[in-house]
Amino acid sequence: MEGKSSPHARWVPGSGRDNDEVRAGREEARIAFELGNAVRERRQALGWSQAELARRAGMTQPALSRLEAGGPTPTIGVLDRIAHALGARLTVQFTDAV
């Protein structure tokens, strides 16, 4: 069966997605996870449930849950509403790459 691909074939660098694309996907996932974690930590510090923060931010609890889990990156507008609901100010900062 030479030349046929197997569902159990090993991944070979350069054989699939471009490495830059993979790195970009990982970076996006890292940012989404850190953002969700920051929202969850602030919410928990206030002693609020997801439902309470979602209500105050004008969104659904399932949408907030996805955000806290590192799901799809929210828009700046959604982040601003969440920050306002948390009694915080949304800031964006650029730092040197490590």
N, CA, C and O of each residue as an XYZ file, in Angstrom:
392
protein
N       0.830     -1.187      0.000
C       0.000      0.000      0.000
C       0.876      1.254      0.000
O       0.557      2.246      0.655
N       1.942      1.199     -0.714
C       2.848      2.331     -0.774
C       2.168      3.534     -1.419
O       1.445      3.394     -2.405
N       2.407      4.722     -0.852
C       1.852      5.939     -1.416
C       0.484      6.299     -0.873
O       0.013      7.419     -1.070
N      -0.165      5.353     -0.185
C      -1.481      5.657      0.391
C      -1.293      6.186      1.794
O      -0.410      5.748      2.532
N      -2.124      7.118      2.142
C      -2.015      7.699      3.467
C      -2.835      6.880      4.443
O      -3.898      6.367      4.097
N      -2.352      6.764      5.630
C      -3.014      6.006      6.689
C      -3.523      6.974      7.739
O      -2.888      8.000      7.984
N      -4.669      6.669      8.374
C      -5.136      7.542      9.445
C      -4.190      7.532     10.639
O      -4.291      8.378     11.527
N      -3.273      6.572     10.657
C      -2.322      6.466     11.765
C      -0.921      6.904     11.360
O       0.049      6.637     12.069
N      -0.819      7.570     10.231
C       0.489      8.026      9.755
C       1.058      9.063     10.711
O       0.319      9.820     11.340
N       2.354      9.084     10.809
C       3.020     10.062     11.667
C       3.062     11.411     10.979
O       3.140     11.509      9.755
N       3.009     12.455     11.807
C       3.131     13.804     11.277
C       4.601     14.075     11.021
O       5.452     13.789     11.863
N       4.887     14.617      9.879
C       6.256     14.957      9.507
C       6.333     16.468      9.338
O       5.538     17.041      8.593
N       7.285     17.133     10.021
C       7.395     18.589      9.881
C       7.472     18.990      8.416
O       8.190     18.384      7.621
N       6.718     20.020      8.084
C       6.711     20.515      6.715
C       5.760     19.770      5.805
O       5.592     20.146      4.645
N       5.128     18.706      6.317
C       4.245     17.914      5.464
C       2.805     18.402      5.490
O       2.025     18.073      4.596
N       2.451     19.167      6.483
C       1.081     19.637      6.602
C       1.037     21.139      6.592
O       1.550     21.785      5.678
N       0.429     21.685      7.601
C       0.340     23.133      7.719
C       1.716     23.761      7.835
O       2.661     23.157      8.342
N       1.797     24.957      7.364
C       3.022     25.722      7.490
C       3.301     25.980      8.966
O       2.372     26.267      9.721
N       4.541     25.887      9.389
C       4.888     26.075     10.797
C       4.493     27.447     11.315
O       4.103     27.575     12.476
N       4.585     28.478     10.480
C       4.168     29.815     10.905
C       2.685     29.834     11.223
O       2.259     30.494     12.171
N       1.903     29.121     10.446
C       0.452     29.048     10.683
C       0.162     28.338     11.994
O      -0.721     28.750     12.747
N       0.893     27.286     12.264
C       0.721     26.540     13.522
C       1.093     27.426     14.702
O       0.369     27.475     15.697
N       2.221     28.127     14.596
C       2.648     29.022     15.672
C       1.628     30.126     15.907
O       1.332     30.467     17.052
N       1.092     30.682     14.835
C       0.085     31.747     14.968
C      -1.158     31.213     15.671
O      -1.737     31.907     16.507
N      -1.569     30.014     15.351
C      -2.728     29.404     16.006
C      -2.483     29.174     17.483
O      -3.365     29.406     18.310
N      -1.296     28.722     17.810
C      -0.953     28.512     19.223
C      -0.933     29.824     19.988
O      -1.396     29.889     21.126
N      -0.395     30.874     19.363
C      -0.330     32.181     20.018
C      -1.738     32.722     20.246
O      -2.025     33.279     21.305
N      -2.609     32.561     19.264
C      -3.991     33.017     19.422
C      -4.680     32.258     20.555
O      -5.415     32.852     21.344
N      -4.446     30.955     20.636
C      -5.033     30.149     21.708
C      -4.488     30.569     23.070
O      -5.231     30.611     24.050
N      -3.186     30.881     23.134
C      -2.590     31.321     24.401
C      -3.211     32.629     24.867
O      -3.532     32.785     26.045
N      -3.381     33.565     23.947
C      -3.976     34.855     24.288
C      -5.409     34.672     24.767
O      -5.810     35.267     25.767
N      -6.183     33.855     24.061
C      -7.579     33.612     24.445
C      -7.651     32.973     25.830
O      -8.514     33.328     26.633
N      -6.742     32.025     26.116
C      -6.726     31.373     27.422
C      -6.388     32.378     28.525
O      -7.045     32.403     29.565
N      -5.361     33.209     28.298
C      -4.961     34.193     29.309
C      -6.064     35.222     29.542
O      -6.307     35.630     30.677
N      -6.720     35.633     28.482
C      -7.821     36.585     28.605
C      -8.960     35.981     29.423
O      -9.472     36.616     30.345
N      -9.350     34.770     29.086
C     -10.412     34.100     29.829
C     -10.060     33.905     31.288
O     -10.904     34.073     32.169
N      -8.816     33.550     31.538
C      -8.356     33.349     32.910
C      -8.422     34.654     33.703
O      -8.823     34.654     34.866
N      -8.030     35.765     33.078
C      -8.069     37.068     33.760
C      -9.505     37.451     34.119
O      -9.756     37.958     35.213
N     -10.443     37.212     33.205
C     -11.852     37.520     33.482
C     -12.355     36.650     34.629
O     -12.998     37.149     35.553
N     -12.063     35.348     34.572
C     -12.522     34.419     35.616
C     -11.959     34.803     36.986
O     -12.687     34.811     37.978
N     -10.655     35.125     37.040
C     -10.041     35.486     38.321
C     -10.669     36.744     38.908
O     -10.931     36.800     40.110
N     -10.913     37.746     38.082
C     -11.533     38.983     38.567
C     -12.956     38.710     39.046
O     -13.367     39.200     40.098
N     -13.708     37.922     38.268
C     -15.094     37.585     38.634
C     -15.122     36.848     39.965
O     -15.930     37.167     40.837
N     -14.249     35.870     40.125
C     -14.217     35.092     41.362
C     -13.777     35.944     42.548
O     -14.269     35.762     43.662
N     -12.855     36.873     42.313
C     -12.423     37.767     43.394
C     -13.590     38.620     43.891
O     -13.636     38.993     45.064
N     -14.526     38.924     43.002
C     -15.713     39.691     43.388
C     -16.798     38.802     43.997
O     -17.800     39.302     44.508
N     -16.597     37.495     43.942
C     -17.569     36.559     44.497
C     -18.804     36.380     43.626
O     -19.863     36.002     44.126
N     -18.679     36.647     42.330
C     -19.820     36.550     41.430
C     -19.830     35.234     40.672
O     -18.785     34.638     40.411
N     -21.015     34.801     40.329
C     -21.180     33.649     39.446
C     -21.015     34.122     38.005
O     -21.018     35.322     37.731
N     -20.873     33.179     37.101
C     -20.847     33.531     35.684
C     -22.149     34.206     35.284
O     -22.148     35.160     34.507
N     -23.260     33.708     35.816
C     -24.568     34.282     35.472
C     -24.644     35.753     35.896
O     -25.194     36.582     35.170
N     -24.097     36.070     37.058
C     -24.130     37.451     37.541
C     -23.299     38.368     36.646
O     -23.768     39.438     36.256
N     -22.083     37.967     36.320
C     -21.255     38.805     35.450
C     -21.879     38.918     34.068
O     -21.894     40.001     33.481
N     -22.385     37.830     33.550
C     -23.016     37.865     32.226
C     -24.179     38.854     32.213
O     -24.328     39.632     31.270
N     -24.990     38.823     33.245
C     -26.122     39.750     33.329
C     -25.634     41.193     33.344
O     -26.159     42.039     32.621
N     -24.632     41.469     34.167
C     -24.105     42.827     34.286
C     -23.427     43.301     32.996
O     -23.406     44.497     32.705
N     -22.878     42.365     32.231
C     -22.172     42.710     30.991
C     -23.080     42.641     29.760
O     -22.639     42.926     28.647
N     -24.340     42.267     29.958
C     -25.276     42.204     28.834
C     -24.977     41.083     27.854
O     -25.076     41.258     26.639
N     -24.610     39.931     28.398
C     -24.336     38.778     27.544
C     -24.919     37.530     28.196
O     -25.417     37.593     29.320
N     -24.863     36.420     27.513
C     -25.399     35.183     28.081
C     -24.329     34.480     28.910
O     -23.132     34.667     28.689
N     -24.773     33.678     29.858
C     -23.834     32.907     30.684
C     -23.039     31.921     29.825
O     -21.834     31.791     30.037
N     -23.662     31.211     28.855
C     -22.856     30.313     28.026
C     -21.759     31.046     27.233
O     -20.665     30.511     27.053
N     -22.051     32.260     26.765
C     -21.032     33.031     26.038
C     -19.880     33.396     26.973
O     -18.716     33.338     26.575
N     -20.194     33.771     28.208
C     -19.163     34.096     29.186
C     -18.355     32.844     29.526
O     -17.133     32.911     29.663
N     -19.022     31.722     29.660
C     -18.335     30.469     29.952
C     -17.333     30.130     28.853
O     -16.202     29.736     29.140
N     -17.745     30.281     27.600
C     -16.828     30.013     26.475
C     -15.629     30.957     26.515
O     -14.497     30.540     26.270
N     -15.881     32.224     26.823
C     -14.793     33.201     26.905
C     -13.815     32.807     28.003
O     -12.603     32.814     27.786
N     -14.327     32.467     29.175
C     -13.460     32.088     30.298
C     -12.678     30.809     30.013
O     -11.603     30.600     30.574
N     -13.214     29.952     29.145
C     -12.538     28.702     28.797
C     -11.508     28.886     27.690
O     -10.854     27.927     27.280
N     -11.361     30.127     27.201
C     -10.386     30.380     26.143
C     -10.954     30.170     24.760
O     -10.217     29.899     23.812
N     -12.266     30.296     24.642
C     -12.930     30.117     23.357
C     -12.646     31.255     22.405
O     -11.617     31.923     22.509
N     -13.555     31.475     21.483
C     -13.348     32.528     20.480
C     -13.018     33.875     21.118
O     -13.597     34.251     22.137
N     -12.090     34.586     20.510
C     -11.675     35.890     21.032
C     -12.798     36.891     20.867
O     -13.298     37.080     19.759
N     -13.207     37.540     21.957
C     -14.309     38.507     21.882
C     -13.865     39.813     21.224
O     -12.672     40.097     21.113
N     -14.827     40.581     20.801
C     -14.538     41.887     20.220
C     -14.114     42.853     21.325
O     -14.316     42.589     22.511
N     -13.528     43.966     20.919
C     -13.139     45.004     21.880
C     -14.380     45.510     22.612
O     -14.326     45.776     23.813
N     -15.503     45.645     21.894
C     -16.737     46.107     22.525
C     -17.201     45.187     23.640
O     -17.605     45.657     24.703
N     -17.147     43.889     23.411
C     -17.544     42.920     24.438
C     -16.575     43.000     25.617
O     -16.998     42.997     26.773
N     -15.286     43.069     25.325
C     -14.301     43.182     26.399
C     -14.514     44.445     27.219
O     -14.362     44.427     28.440
N     -14.861     45.537     26.559
C     -15.109     46.791     27.264
C     -16.331     46.661     28.176
O     -16.314     47.161     29.301
N     -17.388     45.998     27.709
C     -18.581     45.793     28.552
C     -18.243     44.928     29.763
O     -18.706     45.198     30.871
N     -17.443     43.895     29.554
C     -17.057     43.020     30.658
C     -16.210     43.802     31.665
O     -16.431     43.713     32.873
N     -15.251     44.561     31.165
C     -14.405     45.363     32.054
C     -15.260     46.323     32.876
O     -15.084     46.429     34.090
N     -16.177     47.015     32.222
C     -17.054     47.955     32.926
C     -17.869     47.226     33.999
O     -17.999     47.713     35.122
N     -18.415     46.057     33.649
C     -19.200     45.275     34.603
C     -18.351     44.840     35.800
O     -18.854     44.739     36.919
N     -17.075     44.586     35.561
C     -16.159     44.167     36.629
C     -15.600     45.342     37.424
O     -14.828     45.152     38.364
N     -15.992     46.555     37.046
C     -15.451     47.733     37.721
C     -13.997     47.960     37.364
O     -13.220     48.466     38.173
N     -13.637     47.586     36.157
C     -12.253     47.698     35.701
C     -12.201     48.543     34.428
O     -13.229     48.894     33.848
N     -10.992     48.852     34.018
C     -10.783     49.586     32.781
C     -10.030     48.685     31.815
O      -9.015     48.090     32.178
N     -10.519     48.584     30.599
C      -9.857     47.781     29.578
C      -8.657     48.540     29.050
O      -8.783     49.685     28.616
N      -7.497     47.912     29.084
C      -6.295     48.510     28.509
C      -5.655     47.489     27.582
O      -5.747     46.283     27.809
N      -5.014     47.977     26.548
C      -4.282     47.124     25.619
C      -2.833     47.559     25.696
O      -2.527     48.750     25.652
N      -1.956     46.598     25.810
C      -0.550     46.917     26.005
C       0.301     46.053     25.078
O       0.047     44.859     24.919
N       1.291     46.658     24.482
C       2.253     45.927     23.673
C       3.550     45.831     24.460
O       4.036     46.822     25.005
N       4.103     44.622     24.512
C       5.365     44.420     25.208
C       6.341     43.732     24.264
O       5.938     43.167     23.247
N       7.599     43.782     24.596
C       8.615     43.117     23.766
C       8.366     41.628     23.719
O       7.999     41.024     24.726
N       8.560     41.037     22.566
C       8.434     39.585     22.423
C       9.602     38.930     23.147
O      10.717     39.449     23.172
N       9.314     37.788     23.726
C      10.347     37.074     24.465
C      11.049     36.119     23.565
O      11.960     35.416     24.002
